[in-house]
Amino acid sequence: MVMRTLSSFAFSFFLTSRVQCLMLALALCSSVSIAAAEDENEYFKVTTIPVPSDLALEVTGLATLPDGRLAVAIRKGEVWIIEGAGAEKPALEQLKYTKFADGLHEPLGLTLHKGSLYTTQRAEVTQLIDNDGDDQADEYRTAARGWGVSGNYHEYAYGPVFDAKGNLYVTLNSTMGPRPVNDAAWRGWSLRFTPQGKLEPVSAGMRSPIGIGLNHEGDLFGTDHQGNWFPTCPLYHIRDGAFHGHVDSLVDTQKPGSPLKHPGKIPTGLTVGQASEQIAGYALPAVWFPYRKMGMGSTGILSDSTQGKFGPFADQLFVGDFTMALISRVALEKVDGQYQGACFPFRKDFASAVIHMTFAKDGAMFVGESNRGWNSVGSRSYGLERINWTGKMPFEIKTMTATKDGFLLTFTAPVHVATASNPNSYSMISYTYPYHSNYGGDEIQKATLSICEARVISQTQVQLIIDGLRATFVHELDAKGVRSSDGRSLLHSAAYYTLNRIPQ
């Protein structure tokens, strides 16, 4: 087998061909744990935004403007403003597309900060300024720079994200293949730039960290791609001094300003849990996305800040996926001061690979797509779609939180007591992953766990008592036997909890 890589994005999969990649993706679509698209559409309706035939809208960034219009960055180096994308049934003749900026070098991200749009190019973060209000940027100002760029195709830069203090963050791809002789500083790192412009390295060990975003508490998270040192796609908490796992970036720990020291020789034959105990600084992801079950290439991160306009998942994270053209959701909690939590299926069957998402002022979610350089499930090569909550409440597992002897499940609607209190309505397995330089990694050390008891403790909560919990393992739940009080099955019965720590 050989490794193949994207020509334009850093989404790399260990597959013999694009056809095999697509076949694997289609296999996931047939999984019983994923609801049919028409069922999902009953609750979260997807609408396609028409695009002019002469515009290849290969979306790489989205931002909602104060007046409700949508700003869209695209791969070829342009930023467009779209008026009318929020219409219930948008028609092309009702939309207004205006080119706001061009001449950019592969902008991979877009955000609005203090009235200006910012985008991350290969070698800098650029502030796009419209001085005369004519919807065309007439000043391109460097907002951050200082990382190495050697010319290697894999050296992408993502962001930016601003925190509440005005610090600017970017994430950088590692270099694919041998490290260039010339200085490619901070490849595979997250970087912070203070409001005064000072560069501060934050965390190391990234591979292809396209997703970067804040949760509702203001903490920074990133997604990455299965590959070398990543057995499957992770969601990690980006924080000072963390090592996320990819060893190529460790060469820069010798540089002034590095917040972590080189851990020394990397042991072999470890699980990810053992690596977290034996490798100084290695921080387990908050969530692992089991490969094929929950996607094959995690992308953009979006926190639900709509305060209920987008349904019952306020403050949770939505995460895109490239190959599977889907969006999952993540419910996090802190145990012993560290993030961990569960990921759940949310919405599938988008027209192309999901790259970035943003919320409209009315609470709808815009989804930007592009499968540039690779195949994804879907009918188009690129595009823009919108998701609206129909107002109908889906029957879902809303949250899954860890207890000392199992998990507490909270549902979005009242449960049917007889089915919810029956341990046979649930099944659970657990497994972990290898930590190694090979491309990807299988689920290992699998075990079937016993559901000893299911206690209905309120109309919407069930406490599962489980024998055999294992720290640092993923615990995969299927609650397919549970029904709502009005007789409905769960829209998605699967949940995947990354149990880094068992509460005491």
C-alpha positions in Angstrom: 0.0 0.0 0.0 1.1 3.6 -0.6 0.2 6.8 1.0 -1.6 9.4 -1.1 -2.1 13.0 -0.3 -4.2 16.0 -1.3 -2.7 18.5 -3.8 -4.3 21.4 -2.0 -5.3 20.4 1.5 -3.4 18.4 4.1 -6.0 15.6 4.3 -3.9 12.5 3.9 -5.3 8.9 3.9 -3.5 5.6 3.8 -5.4 4.1 0.9 -4.5 2.4 -2.3 -6.8 4.6 -4.4 -9.4 7.3 -4.3 -12.0 4.6 -5.2 -11.1 2.7 -2.1 -11.4 5.8 0.0 -14.9 6.4 -1.4 -15.9 2.8 -0.9 -14.9 3.0 2.8 -16.9 6.2 3.2 -20.0 4.6 1.6 -19.6 1.6 3.9 -20.0 4.0 6.8 -23.2 5.4 5.3 -24.7 2.0 5.6 -24.0 1.7 9.4 -27.2 1.0 11.4 -26.1 3.7 14.0 -26.5 6.5 11.5 -30.0 7.8 10.7 -31.3 8.1 7.2 -30.8 11.5 5.7 -34.6 12.0 5.3 -35.1 11.3 9.0 -32.4 13.9 9.9 -34.0 16.4 7.5 -37.2 16.2 9.4 -35.4 18.0 12.3 -32.5 19.8 10.7 -33.3 20.8 7.1 -30.5 21.3 4.6 -30.9 23.9 1.8 -28.4 24.3 -1.1 -27.2 27.9 -1.8 -27.0 28.4 -5.6 -23.6 29.4 -6.9 -22.9 31.2 -10.2 -21.7 28.8 -12.9 -18.5 30.7 -13.4 -17.5 30.7 -9.7 -15.7 27.7 -8.2 -16.8 28.3 -4.6 -14.3 25.9 -3.0 -15.0 27.1 0.5 -12.1 27.4 3.0 -13.6 29.9 5.4 -16.8 31.5 6.5 -17.8 34.5 8.6 -21.2 36.2 9.2 -21.1 40.0 8.9 -23.0 42.3 11.3 -25.6 43.0 8.7 -26.3 39.3 8.2 -24.4 38.8 4.9 -22.0 35.9 4.6 -18.3 36.3 3.8 -16.7 33.3 2.1 -13.0 32.6 1.6 -12.2 30.2 -1.3 -9.2 28.1 -2.1 -8.1 30.1 -5.2 -7.3 33.2 -3.0 -10.5 35.2 -3.0 -13.1 36.4 -0.4 -16.7 36.9 -1.6 -19.6 38.5 0.2 -23.0 36.9 -0.4 -26.3 38.7 0.2 -29.5 36.7 0.5 -28.1 33.3 1.5 -30.5 33.2 4.4 -33.6 33.1 2.2 -36.0 30.1 2.8 -35.7 29.0 -0.9 -32.8 31.0 -2.3 -32.7 31.4 -6.1 -29.6 32.5 -7.9 -31.2 35.6 -9.3 -32.1 36.7 -5.7 -28.5 36.4 -4.5 -25.8 39.0 -4.8 -22.2 37.9 -5.0 -19.5 40.6 -4.5 -15.8 39.9 -4.7 -14.3 41.5 -1.6 -10.7 40.5 -1.9 -8.4 38.5 -4.2 -4.7 37.7 -4.7 -4.4 35.7 -1.5 -2.3 32.6 -1.1 -4.6 29.7 -0.2 -6.6 31.4 2.6 -7.6 28.6 5.1 -9.9 30.3 7.5 -11.9 33.5 7.9 -13.1 35.4 10.9 -14.6 38.8 11.8 -12.8 40.8 14.6 -13.5 44.3 15.6 -15.2 45.1 12.3 -12.5 43.6 10.0 -12.2 40.3 8.2 -9.0 38.3 8.9 -7.8 35.3 7.0 -4.7 33.1 7.3 -2.5 32.7 4.2 0.5 30.4 3.9 2.9 32.9 5.4 0.8 35.4 7.3 -2.5 36.4 8.8 -4.0 39.2 6.8 -6.4 41.9 7.9 -8.7 42.9 5.0 -9.8 46.5 5.4 -12.6 48.2 3.5 -11.9 51.9 4.1 -14.6 53.4 1.9 -17.4 51.0 2.5 -17.8 49.8 -1.1 -17.6 46.1 -0.3 -14.1 45.8 -1.7 -11.0 45.5 0.5 -8.5 48.3 -0.4 -6.0 47.6 2.4 -4.3 44.3 3.1 -2.5 44.6 6.4 -0.2 41.9 7.9 -1.6 41.0 11.3 0.7 38.1 12.2 3.7 36.4 10.7 6.9 34.7 11.8 6.6 31.0 11.1 8.6 29.0 8.7 7.5 28.3 5.1 9.9 26.2 3.0 7.8 25.7 -0.1 6.8 22.1 0.9 3.3 21.6 -0.4 2.1 20.3 3.1 2.9 23.5 4.9 -0.6 25.0 5.3 -1.7 27.5 8.0 -5.1 27.6 9.5 -7.2 30.3 11.3 -7.2 32.8 12.7 -9.1 32.6 16.0 -9.3 35.5 18.5 -9.8 34.9 22.2 -11.5 37.3 24.6 -8.2 39.1 25.4 -7.6 39.8 21.7 -4.9 37.2 21.3 -4.8 35.7 17.8 -4.2 32.0 17.2 -3.1 29.9 14.2 -2.3 26.3 13.7 0.4 25.0 11.3 0.7 21.8 9.3 3.7 19.7 9.8 6.0 19.3 6.8 5.3 16.2 4.8 8.5 14.1 4.3 12.0 15.1 5.4 12.3 18.4 7.2 13.7 21.0 4.8 17.3 22.1 5.3 16.2 25.7 5.5 14.4 26.9 8.6 10.7 25.8 8.7 10.1 27.0 12.2 7.1 25.9 14.3 5.7 23.5 11.7 3.1 21.3 13.5 2.6 23.9 16.3 -0.2 26.2 17.5 1.0 29.8 17.8 -0.4 32.8 19.7 0.1 36.4 18.7 -0.5 39.0 21.4 -2.4 42.2 20.7 1.1 43.8 20.6 2.2 41.3 17.9 4.5 39.1 19.9 4.7 35.5 18.7 4.3 32.9 21.4 4.5 29.1 20.7 1.7 27.3 22.5 1.6 23.6 21.7 3.3 21.1 19.5 2.6 17.7 17.9 0.1 18.6 15.2 -0.1 16.9 11.8 -2.9 18.5 9.7 -4.8 20.7 12.2 -7.4 22.3 9.9 -10.0 22.7 12.7 -9.4 25.4 15.3 -12.1 27.0 17.4 -13.2 28.1 20.9 -15.8 26.4 23.1 -18.4 28.4 25.1 -15.9 28.8 28.0 -13.4 30.4 25.7 -10.9 27.5 25.6 -9.2 26.6 22.3 -9.6 23.3 20.6 -8.2 21.8 17.4 -9.0 18.8 15.1 -6.4 16.7 13.3 -6.3 13.9 10.8 -5.6 10.2 11.1 -2.1 9.5 9.9 1.4 9.2 11.4 1.2 9.2 15.2 -2.6 9.7 15.0 -4.5 6.3 15.0 -7.7 8.1 14.3 -8.9 11.7 14.2 -8.7 13.6 17.5 -10.2 16.7 19.1 -7.5 18.1 21.3 -7.5 21.0 23.9 -4.9 23.5 22.7 -3.1 24.8 25.7 0.4 26.0 26.7 3.0 23.3 26.8 0.8 20.5 25.4 2.3 17.9 23.1 -0.5 16.5 20.9 1.5 13.5 19.6 3.1 14.1 16.2 6.9 13.9 16.9 8.1 15.9 13.8 7.5 19.2 15.5 9.6 18.4 18.5 12.7 19.7 16.8 11.5 23.2 17.6 11.5 22.5 21.3 15.1 23.6 21.2 14.2 27.1 20.0 13.9 30.1 22.4 10.3 30.5 23.5 9.3 26.9 23.4 6.9 26.1 26.2 7.9 22.5 26.4 11.0 20.4 26.5 11.9 17.6 24.2 10.7 14.4 25.9 13.7 12.4 24.6 13.6 9.0 22.9 10.0 8.0 22.0 9.2 4.5 23.3 7.7 1.9 21.0 4.9 -0.6 21.5 2.7 1.7 23.5 -1.0 2.4 23.6 -2.1 6.0 23.6 -2.8 5.7 27.3 0.6 4.3 28.1 2.1 7.1 26.0 0.4 9.7 28.2 2.1 8.2 31.2 5.6 7.6 29.7 6.1 10.6 27.4 6.6 13.9 29.1 4.0 16.5 27.9 1.9 14.1 25.8 -1.7 15.1 26.4 -4.5 12.7 25.3 -7.1 14.2 23.1 -10.4 15.3 24.7 -12.2 13.1 22.2 -11.2 10.5 19.7 -13.5 10.2 16.6 -13.6 6.4 15.8 -12.5 5.9 12.3 -15.3 5.3 9.7 -17.9 5.2 12.5 -17.6 9.0 13.1 -15.8 10.2 10.0 -12.5 9.9 8.3 -11.0 13.4 8.3 -12.1 15.9 10.9 -12.3 19.6 9.9 -13.9 22.7 11.2 -15.1 23.4 14.8 -18.1 25.5 15.7 -19.5 26.1 19.2 -23.3 26.4 19.4 -23.7 29.9 20.6 -27.3 30.3 19.3 -28.9 29.9 22.7 -31.5 27.4 21.5 -32.1 28.8 18.0 -30.4 25.8 16.5 -32.0 23.2 18.7 -31.3 21.5 22.0 -27.5 21.4 21.8 -26.5 24.8 23.2 -22.8 25.2 24.0 -21.8 21.9 22.4 -19.3 21.7 19.5 -20.1 20.8 16.0 -17.2 19.2 14.0 -17.1 18.7 10.2 -15.7 15.8 8.3 -14.0 15.8 4.9 -14.3 12.3 3.4 -17.7 11.4 4.9 -19.2 14.9 4.2 -20.9 15.0 7.5 -21.1 16.9 10.8 -20.8 15.3 14.2 -21.4 17.0 17.6 -19.3 16.8 20.8 -20.4 17.3 24.4 -17.4 17.9 26.7 -16.9 17.9 30.4 -14.0 18.4 32.8 -12.8 15.5 35.0 -9.9 16.4 37.3 -9.6 19.7 35.5 -9.1 18.1 32.1 -11.5 17.9 29.1 -13.0 14.7 27.9 -16.4 13.7 26.5 -18.5 12.1 23.9 -19.0 12.5 20.2 -22.4 11.7 18.5 -23.6 11.6 14.9 -25.5 14.7 13.9 -26.1 15.3 10.2 -24.8 13.5 7.0 -25.1 13.6 3.3 -23.8 17.0 2.5 -23.1 17.8 -1.2 -19.3 17.7 -0.7 -16.6 17.6 1.9 -17.4 19.8 4.9 -14.6 22.3 5.6 -16.0 25.1 7.7 -19.3 26.1 9.4 -20.6 29.4 10.9 -23.9 30.5 12.4 -26.2 33.1 10.8 -27.8 35.8 12.9 -31.1 33.9 12.9 -29.4 30.7 14.2 -29.1 28.8 11.0 -25.8 27.1 10.3 -23.9 27.7 7.0 -21.8 24.8 5.8 -18.9 25.5 3.4 -17.6 22.6 1.3 -14.8 21.6 -1.1 -13.3 18.2 -2.0 -10.4 19.8 -3.8 -7.8 17.2 -4.5 -9.7 14.2 -3.1 -13.0 12.4 -3.1 -15.7 12.7 -0.6 -19.2 11.3 -0.6 -21.6 13.7 -2.2 -22.7 14.9 -5.6 -20.6 18.0 -6.0 -17.0 19.2 -5.9 -17.7 22.2 -3.8 -20.5 24.3 -2.5 -22.4 26.1 0.2 -25.4 24.7 2.2 -27.5 25.9 5.1 -29.0 23.9 8.0 -32.2 25.2 9.7 -33.7 23.6 12.8 -37.3 22.9 11.9 -38.4 23.4 15.5 -39.3 19.7 15.9 -37.4 18.1 18.8 -35.4 15.1 17.8 -35.1 12.2 20.3 -31.4 12.0 20.9 -28.8 11.3 23.6 -28.1 15.0 24.4 -25.1 14.4 26.7 -23.1 11.4 28.1 -21.2 12.2 31.3 -18.8 9.9 33.2 -19.5 8.7 36.8 -17.3 6.5 39.0 -19.3 3.4 38.0 -20.7 4.2 34.6 -22.3 7.0 32.6 -25.2 9.4 33.1 -27.3 9.8 29.9 -29.4 12.9 29.3 -32.0 12.7 26.5 -33.6 15.5 24.6 -37.1 14.2 25.3 -38.8 12.2 28.1 -38.0 8.5 27.9 -40.3 5.5 28.0 -39.5 4.1 31.4 -39.8 0.4 30.6 -37.3 0.5 27.7 -35.0 3.0 29.3 -34.7 1.0 32.5 -34.0 -2.3 30.7 -30.2 -3.0 30.6 -30.8 -5.0 27.5 -31.8 -1.8 25.7 -28.1 -0.9 25.8 -24.8 -2.4 24.7 -21.2 -1.2 25.2 -17.7 -2.1 24.1 -14.4 -0.3 24.9 -11.1 -0.2 23.0 -8.0 1.9 22.8 -5.5 2.7 20.1 -1.7 2.2 19.4 0.7 5.2 19.6 3.1 4.7 16.8 4.6 6.3 13.7 2.6 4.0 11.4 -0.2 5.6 9.4 -3.4 5.3 11.4 -4.1 2.5 13.8 -6.8 -0.1 14.5 -9.0 -0.3 17.6 -7.1 -2.6 20.0 -7.7 -4.4 23.3 -11.5 -4.6 22.7 -13.8 -5.8 25.4 -17.5 -6.1 25.8 -18.8 -4.4 29.0 -21.7 -5.5 31.1 -24.6 -3.1 31.6 -25.4 -4.0 35.2 -28.3 -1.6 35.8 -30.1 1.2 34.0 -31.8 3.6 36.5 -34.3 6.2 35.3 -33.7 9.1 37.6 -35.8 11.7 35.9 -38.0 12.0 32.8 -34.9 12.7 30.6 -32.0 11.1 32.5 -30.8 7.5 32.9 -27.8 6.3 35.0 -26.0 3.3 33.6 -24.1 1.2 36.0 -21.3 -0.6 34.1 -18.8 -3.2 35.0 -15.3 -2.9 33.5 -14.7 0.8 32.8 -11.2 1.4 31.6 -9.3 4.8 31.8 -7.9 6.1 28.5 -10.2 3.9 26.5 -13.0 4.9 24.2 -16.4 3.5 25.4 -18.8 2.9 22.6 -22.5 2.9 23.5 -25.5 1.7 21.5 -28.8 2.6 23.0 -31.0 1.3 20.2 -33.5 -0.3 22.5 -34.5 3.0 24.2 -37.8 4.7 23.2 -39.2 8.1 24.0 -42.4 8.4 26.0 -44.3 8.9 22.7 -42.8 5.8 21.2 -40.0 7.1 19.0 -36.6 5.4 18.4 -33.5 7.4 18.9 -32.5 9.4 15.8 -29.0 8.3 16.4 -28.4 5.5 19.0 -24.6 5.6 19.1 -22.3 7.6 21.3 -18.5 7.4 21.8 -17.1 8.6 25.1 -13.3 9.1 25.4 -12.8 8.1 29.1 -9.4 9.6 29.8 -10.1 9.7 33.5 -12.7 7.9 35.7 -14.3 10.3 38.2 -13.8 9.4 41.8 
